[in-house]
Amino acid sequence: MEAQGLDWLLVPLHQLVSWGAAGAMVFGGVVPYIPQYRDIRRTQNAEGFSTHVCLVLLVANILRILFWFGRRFESPLLWQSVVMILAMLLMLRLCTEVRVASELSARRRCFAAADNKDEEVKAPPRRSCLASARSPPLTPASPPPDFDPQHFWRWSSFSDYVQCVLAFTGVAGYITYLSIDSAVFVETLGFLAVLTEAMLGVPQLYRNHRHRSTEGMSIKMVAMWTSGDTFKTAYFLLNGAPLQFCVCGLLQVLVDLAILGQACVFSRHPPKPAPHVVHPTSAKAL
């Protein structure tokens, strides 16, 4: 009788908690990147942050959205992917602007060498031999764009990142449309999505290991990664999310703990400074 008498309080309270958990799932994933975003804007230096983290999250969340069309999971998880894609595009735009501003003399890298509207320098029109003899050849104001697969995901224009994301989305979406009726394909797509997301911290982990330092990386960001991934994994387990999501959450927590371990080790044993003078074009982050 007492429990039934408290229904007027317990039911709205339970609903409020559910809404709060759903809101945390939708927007909580982007919170860890706020301190990193502010640090990059303040220092005008993006070398401590690996933009390959953005690549991993963009691929993972695009695949997760496509997975939703084959297996309808909870709406908060779908909206989380949409919000995360927008956040990663903002991070990429800031990192690109900062990097280009600090590398004015560097050769411009692009995703699509042709029809790049953001490039001010275009190939000069063909002229006859007589015209070439009368007037000196036109010289571009800056180095021409360079498409080099070795510099993938390190381009000089934000529009190149957008083109790459749209191209990937179009190809993956078309393949999903053709194979949406295959249960094997849908489950495989789900595993690819969450496995890619589980590898979120691996680019940052590799960068820290290669440089033997976590300088420039926001410790607050990684701490929020860990707490957020722990909450997310618990949310998956309690709400009966597909198995792929639970595996993703557990792997992410392990990678986050490894990065925090790197921060502790490298802060206690910083690398010895190189005896020679560092050249201005030193090694960059991934």
C-alpha positions in Angstrom: 0.0 0.0 0.0 2.8 2.4 0.9 4.6 1.6 -2.4 1.4 2.3 -4.3 1.0 5.5 -2.4 4.4 6.7 -3.5 3.8 6.0 -7.2 3.0 9.7 -7.7 6.6 10.5 -6.7 8.5 7.4 -7.9 7.1 7.4 -11.5 8.0 11.0 -12.3 11.4 10.6 -10.6 12.2 7.5 -12.6 11.2 9.3 -15.8 13.4 12.3 -14.8 16.3 10.0 -14.3 15.7 8.3 -17.6 15.7 11.6 -19.4 18.8 12.7 -17.6 20.6 9.5 -18.6 19.5 9.9 -22.2 20.7 13.5 -22.3 24.0 12.5 -20.8 24.4 9.9 -23.5 23.6 12.4 -26.3 25.8 15.3 -25.2 28.2 13.7 -22.8 30.4 12.3 -25.5 31.4 15.8 -26.7 32.2 17.2 -23.3 35.7 15.8 -23.1 36.7 17.7 -26.2 35.7 21.1 -24.8 39.0 21.6 -22.7 41.1 20.4 -25.7 39.2 22.8 -28.0 39.8 25.7 -25.6 43.5 24.8 -25.2 44.0 24.8 -29.0 42.3 28.2 -29.3 44.2 29.7 -26.4 47.7 28.4 -27.5 47.1 28.4 -31.3 48.9 25.0 -31.3 47.2 21.8 -32.4 50.2 19.5 -32.4 49.4 17.9 -29.1 46.1 16.6 -30.4 45.9 13.8 -33.0 43.3 14.7 -35.6 43.2 11.0 -36.4 41.0 10.8 -33.3 38.4 12.8 -35.3 38.8 10.4 -38.2 38.1 7.4 -36.0 35.0 9.0 -34.4 33.7 10.2 -37.8 34.0 6.7 -39.3 32.6 5.0 -36.2 29.5 7.3 -35.9 28.7 7.2 -39.6 28.8 3.4 -39.5 26.7 3.4 -36.3 24.0 5.6 -38.0 23.9 3.2 -41.0 23.7 0.3 -38.5 20.6 1.9 -37.0 18.8 1.5 -40.3 19.3 -2.3 -40.1 18.8 -2.7 -36.4 16.8 0.0 -34.6 18.5 0.6 -31.3 17.7 3.4 -28.8 17.2 6.9 -30.1 19.7 8.5 -27.7 22.5 6.4 -29.2 21.5 7.6 -32.7 21.4 11.3 -31.7 24.7 10.9 -29.9 26.3 9.9 -33.2 24.8 13.0 -35.0 26.1 15.3 -32.2 29.5 13.7 -32.2 29.9 14.1 -36.0 29.2 17.8 -35.7 31.6 18.2 -32.8 34.4 16.4 -34.7 33.9 18.6 -37.7 34.3 21.7 -35.5 37.5 20.2 -34.0 38.9 19.5 -37.5 38.1 23.0 -38.6 39.9 24.6 -35.7 43.0 22.3 -36.0 43.2 23.0 -39.7 43.1 26.7 -39.3 45.7 26.7 -36.5 48.0 24.4 -38.4 47.8 26.3 -41.7 48.4 29.6 -39.9 51.6 28.1 -38.4 52.8 26.6 -41.7 52.4 29.4 -44.2 55.4 28.2 -46.3 54.4 24.6 -46.3 53.2 22.8 -49.4 49.4 22.7 -49.3 47.9 19.3 -49.1 44.4 18.5 -50.5 42.0 15.6 -50.8 40.8 16.4 -54.3 43.4 18.1 -56.4 40.9 19.3 -59.0 37.9 21.6 -58.5 39.1 22.8 -55.1 37.1 26.0 -54.6 38.9 27.0 -51.4 42.3 27.3 -53.2 42.9 30.9 -54.3 45.6 29.7 -56.7 44.4 28.0 -59.9 46.3 26.6 -62.8 47.0 29.4 -65.3 45.2 29.2 -68.7 47.1 27.8 -71.6 48.7 30.4 -73.8 50.3 30.3 -77.2 54.1 30.3 -77.6 53.9 33.9 -79.0 52.1 35.1 -75.9 54.6 33.2 -73.7 57.5 34.9 -75.4 56.0 38.4 -75.0 55.1 38.2 -71.3 56.7 36.4 -68.4 55.0 33.3 -67.0 52.6 33.8 -64.2 53.9 32.7 -60.8 51.5 31.6 -58.1 51.4 33.5 -54.9 51.8 30.3 -52.9 52.8 26.7 -53.6 50.3 24.7 -55.7 48.1 22.1 -53.9 49.6 18.7 -53.6 47.7 15.4 -53.3 49.9 12.9 -51.6 48.5 9.7 -50.0 51.3 9.8 -47.5 49.7 13.0 -46.0 46.2 11.6 -45.8 44.1 13.4 -43.2 46.5 16.2 -42.9 45.2 18.6 -45.5 45.3 22.4 -45.7 41.6 23.1 -46.2 38.7 22.2 -44.1 36.6 21.6 -47.2 38.9 18.7 -48.1 37.9 16.9 -44.9 34.2 17.5 -45.6 34.6 16.1 -49.1 36.3 13.0 -47.7 33.6 12.5 -45.1 30.8 12.9 -47.7 32.5 10.5 -50.1 32.9 7.9 -47.4 29.3 8.4 -46.3 28.0 8.0 -49.9 29.9 4.8 -50.6 29.1 3.2 -47.2 25.5 4.3 -47.5 25.1 2.8 -51.0 26.6 -0.5 -49.9 24.3 -0.5 -46.9 21.3 0.2 -49.1 22.1 -2.8 -51.3 22.8 -5.2 -48.4 20.3 -4.0 -45.7 18.3 -7.2 -46.0 21.2 -9.4 -45.0 21.4 -10.1 -41.3 25.0 -11.0 -41.5 25.9 -7.7 -43.2 23.9 -5.7 -40.6 25.6 -7.4 -37.6 29.0 -7.1 -39.3 28.3 -3.4 -39.9 27.5 -3.0 -36.2 30.7 -4.7 -35.1 32.7 -2.5 -37.5 31.1 0.6 -36.1 31.7 -0.2 -32.4 35.2 -1.7 -33.0 36.2 1.5 -34.8 34.9 3.5 -31.9 36.7 1.3 -29.5 40.0 2.2 -31.2 39.2 5.9 -30.5 42.2 6.5 -28.2 44.7 4.4 -30.2 46.0 7.3 -32.4 46.6 9.4 -29.2 48.1 6.4 -27.5 50.5 5.8 -30.5 51.4 9.5 -30.7 52.3 9.6 -27.0 54.4 6.4 -27.3 56.2 7.7 -30.4 57.1 11.1 -28.8 57.6 9.6 -25.4 55.5 12.5 -24.1 52.0 13.7 -23.5 52.8 17.4 -23.9 50.0 19.3 -25.6 47.4 16.6 -24.8 44.7 17.7 -22.4 44.7 15.4 -19.3 41.2 16.7 -18.6 40.1 15.4 -21.9 41.4 11.9 -21.2 40.0 11.9 -17.7 36.6 12.8 -19.1 37.0 10.1 -21.7 37.5 7.5 -19.0 34.6 8.7 -16.8 32.3 9.0 -19.9 33.2 5.6 -21.3 32.6 4.0 -17.9 29.2 5.6 -17.7 28.4 4.7 -21.3 29.4 1.0 -20.7 27.2 0.8 -17.6 24.4 2.4 -19.6 24.8 -0.2 -22.4 24.7 -3.1 -19.9 21.8 -1.8 -17.9 19.6 -1.0 -20.9 20.3 -4.2 -22.8 22.0 -2.6 -25.8 23.3 -4.8 -28.6 26.4 -6.9 -27.7 28.5 -4.7 -30.0 28.0 -1.6 -27.9 29.0 -3.4 -24.6 32.3 -4.7 -26.2 33.0 -1.2 -27.6 32.6 0.3 -24.1 34.9 -2.1 -22.4 37.6 -1.7 -25.0 37.4 2.1 -24.8 37.8 2.0 -21.0 40.9 -0.1 -21.3 42.5 2.3 -23.9 41.6 5.3 -21.8 43.3 3.8 -18.7 46.4 3.0 -20.9 46.6 6.7 -21.9 46.3 7.9 -18.3 49.1 5.4 -17.5 51.3 7.0 -20.1 50.6 10.5 -18.7 51.7 9.3 -15.2 54.9 7.5 -16.5 56.0 10.3 -18.9 55.4 13.0 -16.3 57.7 11.2 -13.8 60.3 10.3 -16.5 60.3 13.0 -19.1 62.4 12.4 -22.2 65.9 13.9 -22.3 66.3 16.9 -24.5 68.0 16.3 -27.8 71.6 17.6 -27.9 71.2 19.2 -31.3 69.1 22.2 -32.2 65.6 21.3 -33.3 64.8 22.2 -36.9 61.7 24.4 -37.4 60.1 21.6 -39.4 60.3 19.0 -36.7 58.2 15.8 -36.5 54.5 16.5 -36.2 51.8 14.7 -34.3 49.7 12.2 -36.3 
